[in-house]
């Protein structure tokens, strides 16, 4: 059997399992979604957001990209962020990285990989900002892990620097921002960073809003 057909068969089994527990499982989700969380994670197939958090469909609004980056010129990410914050009114945004991340590992090297070099440049910038700390770590594996953590921390700060998040903080005192790292070896999530609504940033990144101004 072709591997993609196995996915279709697995889907049928999954549907039946859900209906056996609750015959209204799917119909109750048709008309709206009210997730409390926006998850910004890595595209890595080993880190499925709903699986590692034990959540059901409808509980997480999910965006994934290589190395879980928040890039201020990425209109895909910004569109997801704006919809989650302004329409869905999520209360929490989670940036989740993971140890042994291929994007972070390749960013630490010098080999050109083509188009993705431009994306990974953002992680190289994070390395440069934390060069003294990282270069003081002698163990290569620990240095790799620490860059994963620092990358998550930087992406949380990037979220806080957006007008979308700051406007929501100004108007509704939401959302809270969280930075987590998933450990592939244990399945555990580790909290790296947290920013509460109204957290103070460097002045250059702070926005002021007129009453009717949109983000």
C-alpha positions as CSV (number, residue, x, y, z in Angstrom):
1,X,0.0,0.0,0.0
2,X,1.3,3.5,-0.8
3,X,2.3,5.4,2.3
4,X,0.0,8.3,1.6
5,X,-3.0,5.9,1.5
6,X,-2.1,4.7,4.9
7,X,-2.7,8.3,6.1
8,X,-6.2,8.3,4.7
9,X,-7.0,5.0,6.3
10,X,-5.6,6.3,9.6
11,X,-7.8,9.4,9.3
12,X,-10.9,7.2,9.0
13,X,-9.9,5.2,12.1
14,X,-9.3,8.5,14.0
15,X,-12.7,9.9,13.0
16,X,-14.4,6.7,14.1
17,X,-12.6,6.7,17.4
18,X,-13.7,10.3,18.1
19,X,-17.3,9.6,17.2
20,X,-17.4,6.5,19.4
21,X,-16.5,8.8,22.3
22,X,-18.7,11.8,21.3
23,X,-21.0,11.7,18.3
24,X,-21.0,15.6,18.3
25,X,-17.2,15.8,18.3
26,X,-16.9,17.3,14.8
27,X,-20.2,19.1,14.5
28,X,-19.5,21.3,17.6
29,X,-16.4,22.7,15.9
30,X,-17.9,23.6,12.5
31,X,-19.0,27.1,13.2
32,X,-16.3,28.7,15.3
33,X,-13.0,28.3,17.0
34,X,-12.1,29.8,20.4
35,X,-8.5,28.9,21.1
36,X,-6.8,30.3,24.1
37,X,-3.3,29.8,22.8
38,X,-1.3,30.7,19.7
39,X,1.6,28.3,19.2
40,X,4.6,29.4,17.1
41,X,6.7,26.3,16.7
42,X,9.2,24.7,14.5
43,X,8.3,22.8,11.3
44,X,10.2,19.7,12.6
45,X,7.9,16.7,12.3
46,X,9.0,15.4,15.7
47,X,7.3,18.3,17.5
48,X,3.6,18.2,16.9
49,X,2.0,20.9,18.9
50,X,-1.2,19.2,19.9
51,X,0.6,16.0,20.8
52,X,3.2,17.4,23.1
53,X,0.7,19.6,24.9
54,X,-2.1,17.1,25.1
55,X,-4.6,19.5,23.5
56,X,-7.6,18.8,21.3
57,X,-8.5,20.4,18.0
58,X,-9.8,23.9,18.6
59,X,-7.6,24.6,21.6
60,X,-4.4,25.7,19.8
61,X,-4.0,28.2,16.9
62,X,-0.8,27.0,15.2
63,X,1.9,28.6,13.1
64,X,5.1,26.6,12.3
65,X,8.2,27.5,10.4
66,X,11.9,26.5,10.3
67,X,13.4,27.2,13.7
68,X,10.3,28.9,15.1
69,X,11.3,32.4,14.1
70,X,9.3,35.6,14.5
71,X,10.6,37.8,11.7
72,X,9.2,41.3,11.4
73,X,9.0,41.1,7.6
74,X,7.3,37.7,7.4
75,X,3.8,38.5,6.4
76,X,2.7,35.0,6.8
77,X,3.6,35.0,10.5
78,X,2.3,38.6,11.0
79,X,-1.0,37.6,9.4
80,X,-1.4,34.7,11.8
81,X,-0.4,36.8,14.7
82,X,-2.8,39.6,13.9
83,X,-5.7,37.2,13.4
84,X,-4.9,35.3,16.6
85,X,-4.6,38.5,18.7
86,X,-7.3,40.8,17.2
87,X,-9.9,38.3,16.0
88,X,-9.5,35.2,18.1
89,X,-8.4,37.2,21.2
90,X,-5.9,34.6,22.4
91,X,-4.7,35.0,25.9
92,X,-1.3,33.4,25.5
93,X,1.3,33.1,22.7
94,X,3.9,30.4,23.0
95,X,7.1,30.3,21.0
96,X,8.4,26.7,21.2
97,X,11.8,25.6,20.0
98,X,13.4,22.2,20.5
99,X,16.8,20.8,21.2
100,X,18.6,19.2,18.2
101,X,16.9,21.7,15.9
102,X,18.3,21.4,12.4
103,X,17.8,25.1,11.6
104,X,19.8,26.2,14.6
105,X,22.5,23.6,13.9
106,X,22.9,24.8,10.4
107,X,22.9,28.4,11.4
108,X,25.9,27.6,13.6
109,X,27.9,26.4,10.6
110,X,29.3,28.1,7.5
111,X,28.0,25.8,4.7
112,X,25.7,27.6,2.2
113,X,22.4,25.7,1.9
114,X,20.8,28.1,-0.7
115,X,17.6,30.1,-0.1
116,X,17.3,29.0,3.5
117,X,20.6,30.9,4.3
118,X,18.6,34.1,4.3
119,X,16.1,32.7,6.8
120,X,18.8,31.2,9.1
121,X,20.6,34.6,9.1
122,X,18.2,35.6,11.9
123,X,19.6,32.9,14.1
124,X,23.2,33.9,13.2
125,X,22.2,37.4,14.4
126,X,21.1,35.9,17.7
127,X,24.4,34.2,18.0
128,X,26.2,37.5,17.4
129,X,24.2,39.2,20.1
130,X,25.1,36.5,22.6
131,X,28.6,35.7,21.2
132,X,30.5,36.2,24.4
133,X,28.3,33.8,26.4
134,X,28.2,31.2,23.6
135,X,31.9,31.3,22.8
136,X,32.7,30.7,26.5
137,X,30.9,27.3,26.4
138,X,33.5,24.6,25.7
139,X,31.1,21.7,25.2
140,X,29.7,21.8,21.6
141,X,26.5,20.1,22.5
142,X,25.8,22.5,25.4
143,X,26.6,25.4,23.1
144,X,24.1,24.1,20.6
145,X,21.4,23.7,23.2
146,X,22.1,27.2,24.6
147,X,21.6,28.7,21.2
148,X,18.3,26.9,20.9
149,X,17.3,28.6,24.2
150,X,18.6,32.0,23.3
151,X,16.8,31.8,19.9
152,X,13.5,31.2,21.7
153,X,14.1,34.0,24.0
154,X,14.9,36.3,21.1
155,X,11.7,35.4,19.3
156,X,9.6,36.2,22.4
157,X,11.2,39.6,22.4
158,X,10.5,40.0,18.7
159,X,6.8,39.3,19.4
160,X,6.8,42.0,22.1
161,X,8.3,44.4,19.7
162,X,5.4,44.1,17.2
163,X,2.8,46.8,17.1
164,X,0.2,44.0,17.0
165,X,1.1,42.7,20.5
166,X,1.7,46.2,21.9
167,X,-1.6,47.4,20.7
168,X,-3.3,44.4,22.4
169,X,-1.4,45.1,25.6
170,X,-2.6,48.7,25.4
171,X,-6.2,47.8,24.7
172,X,-6.9,44.6,26.6
173,X,-3.9,43.8,28.8
174,X,-3.4,40.6,26.8
175,X,-1.7,38.3,25.6
176,X,1.0,36.8,27.8
177,X,4.1,35.7,25.9
178,X,5.9,32.5,26.7
179,X,9.1,30.8,25.4
180,X,9.5,27.1,25.7
181,X,11.9,24.4,24.6
182,X,10.9,20.8,23.8
183,X,13.4,18.1,24.7
184,X,13.2,15.3,22.1
185,X,14.9,12.9,24.5
186,X,12.4,13.2,27.3
187,X,9.2,14.6,25.7
188,X,9.3,17.4,28.3
189,X,8.7,21.1,27.8
190,X,11.0,23.6,29.5
191,X,10.1,27.2,30.2
192,X,12.7,29.6,29.0
193,X,11.1,33.0,29.0
194,X,7.9,34.9,29.9
195,X,6.7,38.4,29.2
196,X,3.6,39.9,30.8
197,X,1.4,42.5,29.1
198,X,3.0,45.9,29.3
199,X,6.5,44.6,29.8
200,X,9.0,47.3,29.4
201,X,11.2,47.2,26.3
202,X,13.9,49.5,25.0
203,X,12.4,52.8,24.1
204,X,13.2,52.5,20.4
205,X,10.9,49.5,20.2
206,X,7.9,51.0,22.0
207,X,4.9,52.3,20.1
208,X,2.4,54.9,21.0
209,X,-1.2,54.5,19.7
210,X,-3.9,57.0,18.8
211,X,-7.4,55.9,19.9
212,X,-8.6,54.7,16.5
213,X,-5.3,53.7,15.1
214,X,-5.0,50.1,13.8
215,X,-1.9,47.9,14.1
